[in-house]
Amino acid sequence: MGSKRGADGKQSKSSIQYNTIKVPLYPTPEQEALFQKTFGCCRYIWNRMLADHEEFYYATDKHFIPTPAKYKKEVPFLREVDNQALIQEHNKLSQAFRNFFRNPAAFGYPRFKRKKDGRDRFTACNHVMGESATIYITQNAVRMTKAGLVRAKFPRRPRSGWRLTRITVERTKTGRYYGCLLFACPVHKPEPVEPTAERTIGLKYSVTHFYVTDGGAAADPPRWLKQSQEKLAAIQQKLSRLQPGSRNYQEQVQTYRLLHERIANQRRDFLHKESRRIANAWDAVCIRGDSLRAISGALGGGEVLHSGFGMFREMLRYKLERQGKQLLEVDRFVPTTKVCSACGAVTESIPPKAQRWICPVCGAEHRRGVNAAVNIKAKGLVQYQAGQVQEAVS
């Protein structure tokens, strides 16, 4: 972060913000073969470095990860792909171990990669030397080391001043290629927005409505997976009658994967649009840090995990942060559903499936989700004020 003086003589803070543009890639057969070879080399170098690290640790009780240069004489085919992709695998493995040592319960020990896992991707950094760069974009293509110009379709163009730092090429299970272009963007740091009760919204996760607000509004996105269950069942029925490995079997598998990819794209599109709408309309959002896995286990179904509410929460977080706004997250163990938002009394006898209930103390009638959203909003604002007081004292 840096600072500079504006026209009025005051010092304005600036920072670097990273934006990603995801573009579909259409490689030629030769470029596709190079990408496939790069995927395999990245997987190979990861597994070799991890295996040698474990062997070195067992022998010396010390941690050491060899660099990819060590293996190039022994394995000549590593020289046929972009060296930057191999270096990034070393950096990713080092970061994986740092995360593991910092918080083993959250990240876990780095694991070996398997070809059938279907996560084919590699990353290459852009190096600028004078007026030339190893990676750059043209009107309808992305230029990469070794691959040359790869035809691409840009949904949007980078703005003036954006600097391309790296590209991640990935291949989906349906055989489509995408390039995630990461740009460093100089921006002015937004002024912090003070949350007020009038400009703050409380959100409560809802299995039936996705979320419910403290004002009573609810989001009812289409149940994309549920709507496609009949199609998926028909495809699976056909697959069960075909010979595995045959041409017809592979075509049905591709149809099945394309349908799942379409469902995922529809869900992601809704989450981006809805999180952007809320981030632009409100100064602060209060939400509870519910564990969707725990909720799914308690309800005995996968509909909770398919909703994408966890992804929606993270989208809200960074979109609010970029505008200087707050995402006030309340602890998931704080009682909200059974607490009367009018008088604060706790009613433990509310049935799990009851959508409406009456407070036995003050007689107020509540809708289950709306009452919880009101309590989440109140708790979030109190939590924010307590944090402000603590910062002022310290």
Protein Blocks (a to p, Z undefined) as FASTA:
>chain_A
ZZdddfkopacddddddddddddddddfklmmmmmmmmmmmmmmmmmmmmmmmmmmmmno
pacdddfklmmmmmmmlmmpcfklmmmmmmmmmmmmmmmmmmmmlnopaddddfklopac
dddddddehjacfbdcdfkbccdehklpaddddfbdcdehiacfbdcddddfkopacddd
dddddddddddddddfklcccddddfklopacfkopacddddfklmmmmmmmmmmmmmmm
pcehiaklmmmmmmmmmmmmmmmmmmmmmmmmmmmmmmmmpmbdcdddddfklmmmmnop
aklmmnommmmmmmmmmmmmmnopacddddfklcfklpcfknopacfkbcfklmbdcdfk
lopacdfklmmmmmmmmmmmmmmmmmmmmmmmZZ
